[in-house]
Amino acid sequence: GARSTYGVKPVPIVLPANPDDLLDRGYKVDDRHKHGTRYVNPETGDVLDFHPGAPNGQGWDAKDHYHRHNPDSKSKKDQYLDKDGKPIGGGKEKSHLKPGEEAKP
């Protein structure tokens, strides 16, 4: 899980429309991640992946969105947190977080 890699639990955050605004909030880009852009906060251990919308994408692939990693994840079935901080699997509707939305830990 993210805890062993990065540290402690996330805190509430309003997800910015421009993900690079996370850099001003103490996040760093993890260059090892290749799908979208991964932002890691070394102080809180929070891990956010940003996926830009594709012009000809379908559904969420057409919209800018984030995924927030679950620091206590045991498998792909609970790898992310929804906006209320509840564990959720990848590919699920509620694993996609919209810019401007508040995400709770």
Secondary structure, DSSP 8 states (H G I E B T S, - for coil): -HHHHH-S----EE--SSGGGGGGGT-EE-TT--SSEEEE-TTT--EEEEE---TT--GGGGS-EEEEE-TT--SGGGSEE-TTS-EE-TT-GGG-B-TT-EE--
